[in-house]
């Protein structure tokens, strides 16, 4: 994440009001606001490919896939951010289609970029573990290519599963999806 924009702490309600008037996206963490950087063409292609793969797979199910414009709220007063791709199967999340955030995602996928990889692997992942509905957190490395999947196990701990190479068949058990890593890249 980049340097905080605010000189003083902001409340969640102030953040949400302010953010709704901004043209750029900003994450919120413990009273601080951070500008999110724009992505590359490669990053965008991987985001779109992932959304299309999941949308097609989930057709007819109660689950919905969203990208970049929908926030995730962790502990409502603590952390709000925009994941690249998210899937929610929560009736509560989907009950109001004019909402700007979800709080019960099943799957979150981030397309890694050099400017945000440490944040995605660090503070964001620490926060996400507080979401009891979250079954998997996936990190897609377009350069490697590699999909790292942190899957919640029966003991409520996250285990790492790594799928490396374009021909490697990956699995996202939370949504019952199987496909090649390449199918998420472009």
N, C-alpha and C positions, 0 to 999 in steps of 0.2 A: 504494500500500500504506500501511497505517497504521503508527503507531509500534510499535517492537519491544516485545514483552511481557517478554522475559527481561532481567534485569540482567547476566547473564553468558552467554557462548556455550554452546550446547547441542550435543551430538554428534547425529548422525543417529539412532543407535540409541535415545538418550534421547528425542529428538523423537518417533520412531515409537511408542515405548512410551507416552509421555505423551499423544500425540495420540489414541491408541486409546481413551483413557479420557475424552476431552472430549466435551461435547455440541455445541460450536461447532467450526467448521473453522479451521485455522491453516496458513498457508504457512510453509515453512522456506527460508531463504536464508543460506548461509554462516554457520551457527551461530546465527542469530537467528530468532525465531518471531514471526509477525505474525497477528493475528486478522483473519479475513475478515468483512466486513460483510454483512448480509442484503440481499436484492434487493427490487426493487419488483414490483408485479403485472405491469407491462409487461415487465420483465426476465425474469420467470418465464415469461410467455406466449411470448416469443421463444425462450427456451431449449427449452421443450416443443415448439414448432412446428418448430424446427430438428431436434431429436431425431427427431420423427415423420417429417419429410421424408426424413431420411437413412436411418432404419430401414426405411422402405418401399422406398426406392430400393435399398438394399443387401440386401434379402431374397434368400436363396439364394446369396449370395456368402460368401467366408470372412471378410469384414470385419464388425466389430461396432461399434455406436455406444453411447457411455456419456455420462452427464451427471453434474454436480456432486459425486458421492460418490467418484469414482475419481481418485486422485492421478496426476500425471506426475512421474517421477523423471528429473532432468537431472543427469548426472554424479554419480550416486547420493550423493555426499557434499556436493554443492553446493546444489541447488535442488529442492524438492518443492512442488508446488502443485496446486490443484483447478481445472481448466478448466471452463467452462460446458458445453462439448460436445467430445467427442473421438471420433475414429474410429481404430481400429487394425485392421490386416490381418495383424499379426504372429502367427505360430503360437506363438512364445515368449511373447508377452503373453497369449495366450488359452489357454495350456496348463494354467493353474491358476485356475479360476474363484473360488477363495477369496482370491486376491491382492487387495491394496488399491491397487496402483499398476501403471502400464504404463511402459515405457521406450522403446517403438518406435512412437509414434503416427504415423499417416499424415497426419491432419488434426486441427487444434485450432481451435475457434471460440470466441471470447469475445464475449459480449454486453456492449457498453460501458456503463459507468455513470460518473457524474461522480467518484465516490470512487476508482475503480480504473483509469480510462482512461490516466492517465500511466504507471502500473505496467505495464498491458497493452501499451502502445506502447513502453515503455522496457526496464527490466531483464528482464521476462519474455520479451520478444521476443529480446533479446540472448542469454539463456540457451537459448531454444528452438532457436536456430540451430545449437547444438552437437549436436542430435539428427539424425543422418544419415538416419534413416527419415522424418523430417518433410518432407512434400512441400508442404504449404500451412498457413498461419496466417491465419485470417480474423477480422476484427473487424466485428461487426454493430452499427451505430448505429441504434437504434430511433427516435431523434428526427429524424434527417435525412430520410428513411431511406436508409441506404447500407451496402453491404457492401464492405469493403476486403479484398482477398485478396493476401497475400504468397506468391508461388509460387516454389519453388526451380527455377532454370533449369539448363540443361546445364552451365553453368560453376559450379554449386553456389552461386550467389548468389540472393537473393530479389528478385523483381521485383514491383512493385505493380500490381494490376488493380483498378479502382474501378467498382462497379456502383451507380448512384445513381437513386433513385426507385422507388416501389412497383411500377411496371409494367416496370421494367428487368429483362431476363433476365440472371441471374447464372450463373456457371459455377465449379464446384469440380472441376477437372480430376483431382485426386488420387483422387477416388472416382467420377468420371464423372457427376456430378450437374449438371443444368441445371434452373433454375426461376426464378420471379420473386423479387425481393427480398421482396415482400409475403408470399410463402409461408413465409418464415422469421420473420415477425413475429407472427402470431397464428393 
